Amino acid sequence: MFRLSDIQHHKSDSDCWIAIHGNVYDVTKFLGSHPGGKAIILQHAGTDATIAFENVHPAELLDEYLSSGQLLGRLEPTAQSATASEQSTDLDAPPMATILSIAEMERLALARLSPKAVTYYASATDDEITKLANGNIFKSILLRPRVFVDCTYCSLLTTMMGTRVGLPVFVSPAAMAKLAHPSGEAGIASACARFNALHIISKNASMSVSDIVRAGPDAVFAWQLYVLKDIKATERTLAQIKAIPQIKFIVLTLDAPFPGKREADERYKAAEVAAGAPPQVWGTNSTLTWEKTLTWLCKHTDLPIVLKGIQTHEDAYLAAQFPAVKGIILSNHGGRALDTTTTPMQVLLEIRKYCPQVLGQLDVLIDGGIKRGTDVVKALALGAKAVGLGRAALYGLAVGGEEGVHRSLQILADETSTAMRLLGVGNVNDLGPHHVNAAALDPLLSGGPSGLGRRARL
């Protein structure tokens, strides 16, 4: 049994101890491989870092990254010891029914979140051009309503990868939800369960996958996969996911093989960490290729595979050549990876122009910039099966926990139903390109050689 005083002198590069969840670890050898860089560990070295750890990580992550040989023993309990959830308190939330838009929810959230959470959630790469363009592009697409249509009935039911869901809106993988609210991803899952909606669980969730799925018994779940440099660690995690029957498919994320330059986030980290701290160590494997990676992944999961981060119609076409791939998510990581790249809606229109057969071969989802039900309808009319919310779910969580996420989903569900009724459509599957006019975007589509004949690289 260790006392806190026993570990306080072990906080250097060559001798680093840390306590988490009542255990004392020697993390000296882990410093150089920590995905977030060694500076953040050294900042908490020689202390009980349980609260700092809980805010961003599930307990199971310790088993994934640390070996049993690094566990030194137990920490003697003190009166000051507490978990993040025990120390957190809810702020007074406004009545959820008074919040009428996703934009209003965002404004409320940004006023309530901690500086760390704001810079992490809201930041985007470089000049944030892509982040803004993701949403603005919807304004250039016009709706074409038909009249004399009985619009009494309206259903939002649809299917994704063969699984029936209650909404054509899903929650995209968004990391570290406990920065927004103590309920974390469990709050998001509970809200999704009330709609029978899809929740894609982030690889970097702040709670364990089993705890998240337990919180949403009527939700539909998928799990985001980042392939790490440590392939064996990724394979161990895939084995754990395989044992959770609620996970219906794997979402392999491809749009961030390296971190983008998110200046607001970097400024905060620079202020938080001592001057001269080493740069972040990027833990994602950057050697992924089509045939090699998909062949490897199929050996470790029987679940359908969805590729997230498709940003060209050529890659959408290539994805359809692999039988294990059942869907793609057109996404640029919310503008957090490469700035001035194409928006998901542009990619969707280019698929329609150059390889429309892909829309019949794969479930095509989009992610990024959704603020209104009319945005949802425009995406569905042009061939998307569903649209994803990332920041919007976190902002709802920040404002009202589970109820805030539920309200965000309800706002979009109501707005989508209203837009469909005014278009003269009673079922999401009846939406089609004749319901929109996207001609204003034609000059923004790729006009060069399509490159569809290029074979996937090994």
Solvent accessible surface area in square Angstrom, and as a share of the most:
residue,aa,sasa,rsa
1,M,155,0.69
2,F,45,0.19
3,R,151,0.55
4,L,59,0.29
5,S,64,0.41
6,D,63,0.33
7,I,0,0.00
8,Q,79,0.35
9,H,156,0.70
10,H,41,0.18
11,K,123,0.52
12,S,51,0.33
13,D,75,0.39
14,S,96,0.62
15,D,53,0.28
16,C,0,0.00
17,W,42,0.15
18,I,11,0.06
19,A,0,0.00
20,I,10,0.05
21,H,57,0.25
22,G,18,0.18
23,N,30,0.15
24,V,0,0.00
25,Y,17,0.07
26,D,44,0.23
27,V,5,0.03
28,T,33,0.19
29,K,187,0.79
30,F,27,0.11
31,L,8,0.04
32,G,57,0.55
33,S,66,0.43
34,H,27,0.12
35,P,40,0.25
36,G,38,0.37
37,G,2,0.02
38,K,57,0.24
39,A,14,0.11
40,I,50,0.26
41,I,18,0.09
42,L,46,0.23
43,Q,84,0.37
44,H,50,0.22
45,A,3,0.03
46,G,2,0.02
47,T,57,0.33
48,D,50,0.26
49,A,6,0.05
50,T,11,0.06
51,I,59,0.30
52,A,36,0.28
53,F,24,0.10
54,E,22,0.10
55,N,45,0.23
56,V,17,0.10
57,H,50,0.22
58,P,17,0.11
59,A,50,0.39
60,E,85,0.38
61,L,30,0.15
62,L,19,0.10
63,D,114,0.59
64,E,18,0.08
65,Y,55,0.21
66,L,20,0.10
67,S,68,0.44
68,S,104,0.67
69,G,68,0.66
70,Q,30,0.13
71,L,79,0.39
72,L,66,0.33
73,G,22,0.21
74,R,127,0.46
75,L,12,0.06
76,E,66,0.29
77,P,106,0.67
78,T,58,0.34
79,A,102,0.79
80,Q,146,0.65
81,S,54,0.35
82,A,30,0.23
83,T,40,0.23
84,A,6,0.04
85,S,62,0.40
86,E,122,0.55
87,Q,101,0.45
88,S,48,0.31
89,T,116,0.67
90,D,103,0.54
91,L,111,0.55
92,D,137,0.71
93,A,50,0.39
94,P,40,0.25
95,P,92,0.58
96,M,34,0.15
97,A,78,0.60
98,T,79,0.46
99,I,1,0.01
100,L,124,0.62
101,S,13,0.08
102,I,4,0.02
103,A,41,0.32
104,E,49,0.22
105,M,1,0.00
106,E,39,0.18
107,R,155,0.57
108,L,56,0.28
109,A,0,0.00
110,L,65,0.32
111,A,90,0.69
112,R,62,0.23
113,L,19,0.09
114,S,52,0.34
115,P,94,0.59
116,K,66,0.28
117,A,0,0.00
118,V,40,0.23
119,T,26,0.15
120,Y,42,0.16
121,Y,6,0.02
122,A,19,0.15
123,S,3,0.02
124,A,2,0.01
125,T,5,0.03
126,D,62,0.32
127,D,110,0.57
128,E,51,0.23
129,I,86,0.44
130,T,1,0.00
131,K,47,0.20
132,L,110,0.55
133,A,32,0.25
134,N,4,0.02
135,G,20,0.20
136,N,76,0.39
137,I,15,0.08
138,F,3,0.01
139,K,156,0.66
140,S,45,0.29
141,I,2,0.01
142,L,108,0.54
143,L,51,0.26
144,R,118,0.43
145,P,80,0.50
146,R,152,0.55
147,V,121,0.70
148,F,214,0.89
149,V,66,0.38
150,D,122,0.63
151,C,47,0.28
152,T,113,0.66
153,Y,148,0.56
154,C,25,0.15
155,S,11,0.07
156,L,23,0.11
157,L,74,0.37
158,T,4,0.02
159,T,49,0.28
160,M,2,0.01
161,M,26,0.12
162,G,74,0.71
163,T,32,0.19
164,R,142,0.52
165,V,1,0.00
166,G,13,0.13
167,L,6,0.03
168,P,1,0.00
169,V,2,0.01
170,F,1,0.00
171,V,2,0.01
172,S,4,0.03
173,P,21,0.13
174,A,19,0.15
175,A,15,0.12
176,M,32,0.14
177,A,0,0.00
178,K,38,0.16
179,L,28,0.14
180,A,14,0.11
181,H,35,0.16
182,P,44,0.27
183,S,35,0.23
184,G,0,0.00
185,E,2,0.01
186,A,18,0.14
187,G,3,0.03
188,I,2,0.01
189,A,0,0.00
190,S,22,0.14
191,A,0,0.00
192,C,0,0.00
193,A,14,0.11
194,R,116,0.42
195,F,30,0.13
196,N,58,0.30
197,A,0,0.00
198,L,1,0.00
199,H,4,0.02
200,I,0,0.00
201,I,0,0.00
202,S,5,0.03
203,K,19,0.08
204,N,72,0.37
205,A,4,0.03
206,S,2,0.01
207,M,34,0.15
208,S,10,0.06
209,V,25,0.14
210,S,43,0.27
211,D,58,0.30
212,I,0,0.00
213,V,8,0.04
214,R,161,0.59
215,A,30,0.23
216,G,1,0.01
217,P,111,0.70
218,D,91,0.47
219,A,15,0.11
220,V,13,0.07
221,F,2,0.01
222,A,0,0.00
223,W,4,0.01
224,Q,6,0.03
225,L,0,0.00
226,Y,24,0.09
227,V,2,0.01
228,L,15,0.08
229,K,123,0.52
230,D,74,0.39
231,I,55,0.28
232,K,135,0.57
233,A,0,0.00
234,T,0,0.00
235,E,31,0.14
236,R,115,0.42
237,T,11,0.06
238,L,3,0.01
239,A,62,0.48
240,Q,98,0.44
241,I,5,0.02
242,K,121,0.51
243,A,81,0.63
244,I,29,0.15
245,P,106,0.67
246,Q,76,0.34
247,I,3,0.01
248,K,89,0.38
249,F,1,0.00
250,I,1,0.00
251,V,0,0.00
252,L,3,0.01
253,T,6,0.04
254,L,59,0.30
255,D,8,0.04
256,A,8,0.07
257,P,60,0.38
258,F,127,0.53
259,P,59,0.37
260,G,17,0.16
261,K,109,0.46
262,R,37,0.13
263,E,60,0.27
264,A,42,0.33
265,D,7,0.04
266,E,85,0.38
267,R,163,0.59
268,Y,61,0.23
269,K,82,0.35
270,A,73,0.57
271,A,89,0.69
272,E,57,0.26
273,V,25,0.15
274,A,81,0.63
275,A,108,0.84
276,G,84,0.81
277,A,42,0.33
278,P,56,0.35
279,P,117,0.74
280,Q,79,0.35
281,V,51,0.29
282,W,60,0.21
283,G,14,0.14
284,T,16,0.09
285,N,18,0.09
286,S,54,0.35
287,T,85,0.49
288,L,47,0.23
289,T,35,0.20
290,W,44,0.15
291,E,43,0.19
292,K,102,0.43
293,T,7,0.04
294,L,9,0.05
295,T,78,0.45
296,W,42,0.15
297,L,0,0.00
298,C,57,0.34
299,K,156,0.66
300,H,53,0.24
301,T,10,0.06
302,D,124,0.64
303,L,49,0.24
304,P,42,0.27
305,I,2,0.01
306,V,0,0.00
307,L,2,0.01
308,K,9,0.04
309,G,7,0.07
310,I,6,0.03
311,Q,43,0.19
312,T,56,0.32
313,H,1,0.01
314,E,39,0.18
315,D,41,0.21
316,A,0,0.00
317,Y,54,0.21
318,L,6,0.03
319,A,0,0.00
320,A,20,0.16
321,Q,74,0.33
322,F,26,0.11
323,P,112,0.71
324,A,30,0.23
325,V,4,0.02
326,K,100,0.42
327,G,0,0.00
328,I,0,0.00
329,I,0,0.00
330,L,0,0.00
331,S,1,0.00
332,N,2,0.01
333,H,36,0.16
334,G,10,0.10
335,G,0,0.00
336,R,31,0.11
337,A,17,0.13
338,L,120,0.60
339,D,10,0.05
340,T,97,0.56
341,T,26,0.15
342,T,48,0.28
343,T,4,0.02
344,P,4,0.03
345,M,1,0.00
346,Q,21,0.09
347,V,2,0.01
348,L,0,0.00
349,L,17,0.08
350,E,8,0.04
351,I,0,0.00
352,R,75,0.27
353,K,114,0.48
354,Y,54,0.21
355,C,0,0.00
356,P,72,0.45
357,Q,86,0.38
358,V,0,0.00
359,L,42,0.21
360,G,74,0.71
361,Q,104,0.46
362,L,11,0.05
363,D,27,0.14
364,V,1,0.01
365,L,0,0.00
366,I,1,0.00
367,D,11,0.06
368,G,11,0.11
369,G,23,0.22
370,I,7,0.03
371,K,85,0.36
372,R,114,0.41
373,G,0,0.00
374,T,51,0.30
375,D,13,0.07
376,V,0,0.00
377,V,0,0.00
378,K,19,0.08
379,A,0,0.00
380,L,14,0.07
381,A,1,0.01
382,L,6,0.03
383,G,24,0.23
384,A,6,0.05
385,K,58,0.24
386,A,0,0.00
387,V,0,0.00
388,G,2,0.02
389,L,4,0.02
390,G,23,0.22
391,R,51,0.18
392,A,11,0.08
393,A,1,0.01
394,L,7,0.03
395,Y,7,0.03
396,G,0,0.00
397,L,0,0.00
398,A,8,0.06
399,V,1,0.01
400,G,19,0.19
401,G,2,0.02
402,E,56,0.25
403,E,82,0.37
404,G,0,0.00
405,V,1,0.00
406,H,37,0.17
407,R,43,0.16
408,S,1,0.00
409,L,2,0.01
410,Q,51,0.23
411,I,7,0.03
412,L,0,0.00
413,A,7,0.06
414,D,70,0.36
415,E,38,0.17
416,T,1,0.00
417,S,19,0.12
418,T,73,0.43
419,A,8,0.06
420,M,0,0.00
421,R,89,0.32
422,L,130,0.65
423,L,3,0.01
424,G,16,0.15
425,V,5,0.03
426,G,21,0.20
427,N,44,0.23
428,V,11,0.06
429,N,107,0.55
430,D,88,0.46
431,L,16,0.08
432,G,7,0.07
433,P,66,0.42
434,H,105,0.47
435,H,11,0.05
436,V,11,0.06
437,N,64,0.33
438,A,16,0.12
439,A,60,0.47
440,A,69,0.54
441,L,3,0.02
442,D,85,0.44
443,P,113,0.71
444,L,102,0.51
445,L,23,0.11
446,S,46,0.30
447,G,73,0.70
448,G,38,0.37
449,P,133,0.84
450,S,29,0.19
451,G,43,0.41
452,L,37,0.18
453,G,78,0.75
454,R,121,0.44
455,R,142,0.52
456,A,8,0.06
457,R,169,0.62
458,L,148,0.73
